[in-house]
Amino acid sequence: MIYPEIDAKIWSVRHGIELSSYPCFNCKKLVDVNIPIISKDFVGFESKNHGCGEEYKIILLKPRSQEIIDIFKGE
């Protein structure tokens, strides 16, 4: 993953992904998911490590291309 240095609100608008908070699957603490991330095929946000370990980070991703969207649709 790449962590672009961009404001989370700008990233949210640019990619149409709403900033949000979700409860951790482990401790149930409400965690902000607001760190912009990008990979070869996806863009999105992830949460900070809030003490439960890397395996409990929350990640929201959106496909970057129509090709990836079609793969998920089975086309």
N, CA and C of each residue as an Amber inpcrd file, in Angstrom:
protein
   225
   0.8410000  -1.1830000   0.0000000   0.0000000   0.0000000   0.0000000
   0.8810000   1.2390000   0.0000000   0.3770000   2.2480000  -0.6470000
   1.0200000   3.5530000  -0.6510000   0.1290000   4.4940000   0.1570000
   0.7610000   5.3480000   0.9300000   0.0400000   6.2990000   1.7620000
   0.2910000   7.7090000   1.2360000  -0.5770000   8.1980000   0.3290000
  -0.3580000   9.5270000  -0.2300000  -0.5370000  10.6000000   0.8360000
   0.2850000  11.6240000   0.7540000   0.1750000  12.7310000   1.6970000
  -0.8350000  13.7240000   1.1440000  -2.1020000  13.4620000   1.4540000
  -3.1990000  14.2950000   0.9880000  -4.2420000  14.3570000   2.1040000
  -4.9170000  15.4640000   2.1830000  -5.9630000  15.6290000   3.1840000
  -7.0620000  14.5880000   2.9710000  -7.5070000  13.9740000   4.0470000
  -8.5150000  12.9130000   3.9630000  -9.8240000  13.4130000   3.3390000
 -10.2090000  14.6480000   3.6140000 -11.4540000  15.1780000   3.0360000
 -11.3370000  15.3200000   1.5170000 -10.1820000  15.7710000   1.0520000
  -9.9640000  15.8940000  -0.3990000  -9.9740000  14.5070000  -1.0440000
  -9.3110000  13.5350000  -0.4190000  -9.2750000  12.1570000  -0.9200000
 -10.6960000  11.5780000  -0.9830000 -11.4780000  11.8630000   0.0420000
 -12.8550000  11.3810000   0.1190000 -13.6890000  11.8900000  -1.0550000
 -13.6020000  13.1800000  -1.3040000 -14.3620000  13.7850000  -2.4120000
 -13.8460000  13.2840000  -3.7540000 -12.5350000  13.2310000  -3.9070000
 -11.9280000  12.8110000  -5.1770000 -12.3690000  11.4040000  -5.5780000
 -12.4940000  10.5080000  -4.5940000 -12.7880000   9.1100000  -4.9080000
 -14.2070000   8.6640000  -4.5150000 -14.9930000   9.5910000  -3.9890000
 -16.3720000   9.2710000  -3.6500000 -16.4980000   8.2390000  -2.5410000
 -15.6100000   8.3340000  -1.5560000 -15.6420000   7.4090000  -0.4200000
 -15.8780000   8.2450000   0.8360000 -16.9610000   7.9700000   1.5110000
 -17.3140000   8.7400000   2.6990000 -16.3850000   8.4180000   3.8740000
 -15.9080000   9.4480000   4.5380000 -15.1460000   9.2420000   5.7710000
 -16.0850000   8.6990000   6.8300000 -15.6500000   7.7090000   7.5750000
 -16.5200000   7.0980000   8.5630000 -15.7440000   6.4980000   9.7190000
 -16.4900000   6.0390000  10.6820000 -15.9420000   5.3370000  11.8460000
 -16.6850000   4.0190000  11.9870000 -15.9630000   2.9990000  12.4190000
 -16.5470000   1.6730000  12.5940000 -16.0460000   1.0740000  13.9040000
 -16.8390000   0.1950000  14.5100000 -16.3620000  -0.4680000  15.7250000
 -15.3270000  -1.5410000  15.3830000 -14.2790000  -1.6070000  16.1920000
 -13.2570000  -2.6480000  16.0250000 -13.9070000  -4.0080000  16.2580000
 -13.5290000  -4.9820000  15.4500000 -14.0810000  -6.3230000  15.5910000
 -13.6190000  -6.9970000  16.8770000 -12.5350000  -6.5010000  17.4510000
 -11.9850000  -7.1070000  18.6610000 -12.4790000  -6.4040000  19.9240000
 -12.1850000  -5.1100000  20.0600000 -12.4690000  -4.3930000  21.3020000
 -13.7720000  -3.5980000  21.2700000 -14.3760000  -3.4700000  20.0880000
 -15.6370000  -2.7460000  19.8680000 -15.5060000  -1.2310000  19.9740000
 -14.2770000  -0.7150000  20.1930000 -14.0430000   0.7230000  20.2300000
 -14.3280000   1.3050000  18.8550000 -14.9590000   2.4840000  18.8010000
 -15.2410000   3.1620000  17.5460000 -13.9290000   3.7310000  16.9960000
 -13.5760000   3.3470000  15.7690000 -12.2840000   3.6970000  15.1750000
 -12.5200000   4.5100000  13.8980000 -11.8320000   5.6650000  13.7910000
 -11.9100000   6.4720000  12.5750000 -11.1360000   5.7960000  11.4500000
 -11.7500000   5.7340000  10.2800000 -11.1110000   5.1580000   9.0980000
 -10.8400000   6.3310000   8.1620000  -9.6390000   6.9360000   8.3090000
  -9.3950000   8.2120000   7.6430000  -7.9730000   8.4110000   7.1270000
  -7.2100000   7.3450000   6.9620000  -5.8690000   7.4510000   6.4100000
  -5.9330000   7.0540000   4.9330000  -5.6820000   7.9980000   4.0090000
  -5.7530000   7.6720000   2.5790000  -4.7360000   6.5930000   2.1970000
  -5.1980000   5.6410000   1.3830000  -4.3170000   4.5730000   0.8840000
  -4.6130000   4.3350000  -0.5940000  -3.6150000   3.8020000  -1.2860000
  -3.7710000   3.4800000  -2.6970000  -2.9330000   2.2390000  -2.9980000
  -3.4460000   1.3880000  -3.8600000  -2.6890000   0.2310000  -4.3390000
  -2.8370000   0.1940000  -5.8550000  -2.3100000  -0.8320000  -6.4570000
  -2.3920000  -0.9500000  -7.9140000  -3.8380000  -0.9010000  -8.4020000
  -4.7360000  -1.5760000  -7.7110000  -6.1060000  -1.7270000  -8.1850000
  -7.1670000  -1.0200000  -7.3520000  -6.7930000  -0.5120000  -6.1650000
  -7.7870000   0.0410000  -5.2550000  -7.3250000   1.3470000  -4.6260000
  -8.3140000   2.1820000  -4.2370000  -8.0790000   3.3770000  -3.4240000
  -8.9940000   3.2860000  -2.2190000  -8.6700000   4.0000000  -1.1580000
  -9.5460000   3.9900000  -0.0050000  -8.9220000   4.5970000   1.2190000
  -9.3800000   4.0940000   2.3590000  -8.9330000   4.5750000   3.6600000
  -8.6620000   3.3860000   4.5680000  -7.7940000   3.6010000   5.5480000
  -7.6090000   2.6200000   6.6100000  -7.5740000   3.3420000   7.9410000
  -7.7430000   2.5800000   9.0060000  -7.6860000   3.1460000  10.3530000
  -6.2700000   3.0540000  10.8940000  -6.0070000   3.8280000  11.9290000
  -4.7390000   3.7020000  12.6470000  -4.7870000   2.4210000  13.4600000
  -3.6180000   1.9270000  13.8280000  -3.5510000   0.8150000  14.7600000
  -3.9180000   1.3900000  16.1280000  -5.0360000   0.9790000  16.6780000
  -5.5430000   1.5630000  17.9120000  -5.2540000   0.7040000  19.1450000
  -4.3680000  -0.2810000  18.9960000  -3.9630000  -1.0830000  20.1380000
  -4.3320000  -2.5480000  20.0480000  -5.1510000  -2.9250000  19.0890000
  -5.5640000  -4.3300000  18.9550000  -4.6780000  -5.1020000  17.9680000
  -3.7470000  -4.4210000  17.3170000  -2.8620000  -5.0890000  16.3670000
  -3.2550000  -4.8250000  14.9270000  -2.2890000  -5.0780000  14.0490000
  -2.4840000  -4.8390000  12.6090000  -3.6760000  -5.6080000  12.0430000
  -3.9250000  -6.7990000  12.5650000  -5.0100000  -7.6150000  12.0140000
  -6.3920000  -7.0150000  12.2790000  -6.4670000  -6.0060000  13.1510000
  -7.7510000  -5.3730000  13.4410000  -7.8680000  -3.9620000  12.8790000
  -6.9360000  -3.5760000  12.0010000  -7.1210000  -2.3190000  11.2810000
  -8.3420000  -2.4700000  10.3910000  -9.0530000  -1.3880000  10.2100000
 -10.2250000  -1.4030000   9.3350000  -9.8250000  -0.7310000   8.0280000
 -10.1280000  -1.3700000   6.9120000  -9.7510000  -0.8560000   5.6000000
 -10.9900000  -0.8030000   4.7010000 -11.2090000   0.3580000   4.0810000
 -12.2880000   0.5390000   3.1100000 -11.6470000   0.7820000   1.7590000
 -12.0000000  -0.0270000   0.7660000 -11.3860000   0.0850000  -0.5530000
 -12.4350000   0.2120000  -1.6500000 -12.0380000   0.8740000  -2.7200000
 -12.8780000   1.0400000  -3.9020000 -12.0170000   0.7240000  -5.1180000
 -12.5400000  -0.0260000  -6.1020000 -11.7640000  -0.3210000  -7.3130000
 -11.3640000   0.9540000  -8.0400000 -10.1470000   0.9620000  -8.5990000
  -9.6400000   2.1340000  -9.3180000 -10.0140000   2.1440000 -10.7860000
 -10.4110000   0.9980000 -11.3400000 -10.6600000   0.9530000 -12.7820000
 -11.9420000   0.1750000 -13.0880000 -12.4650000   0.4210000 -14.2740000
 -13.6530000  -0.3110000 -14.7250000 -13.3370000  -1.7920000 -14.8650000
 -12.1090000  -2.1130000 -15.2470000 -11.7020000  -3.5160000 -15.3880000
 -11.8670000  -4.2770000 -14.0670000 -11.4470000  -3.6900000 -12.9720000
 -11.5700000  -4.3370000 -11.6690000 -13.0470000  -4.4190000 -11.2570000
 -13.8200000  -3.3850000 -11.5430000 -15.2520000  -3.4120000 -11.2470000
 -15.9070000  -4.5580000 -11.9950000 -15.5630000  -4.7530000 -13.2730000
 -16.1320000  -5.8350000 -14.0750000 -15.7530000  -7.2070000 -13.5220000
 -14.5280000  -7.3500000 -13.0220000 -14.1020000  -8.6110000 -12.4140000
 -14.9900000  -8.9330000 -11.2250000 -15.2620000  -7.9410000 -10.3770000
 -16.1010000  -8.1750000  -9.2000000 -17.5430000  -8.4820000  -9.5880000
 -17.9950000  -7.9110000 -10.6870000 -19.3620000  -8.1740000 -11.1670000
 -19.4520000  -9.5080000 -11.8900000 -18.3110000 -10.1040000 -12.1980000
 -18.3010000 -11.3720000 -12.9140000 -18.4600000 -11.2220000 -14.4050000
 -18.1320000 -10.0810000 -14.9260000 -18.2800000  -9.8210000 -16.3720000
 -16.9980000 -10.0940000 -17.1090000
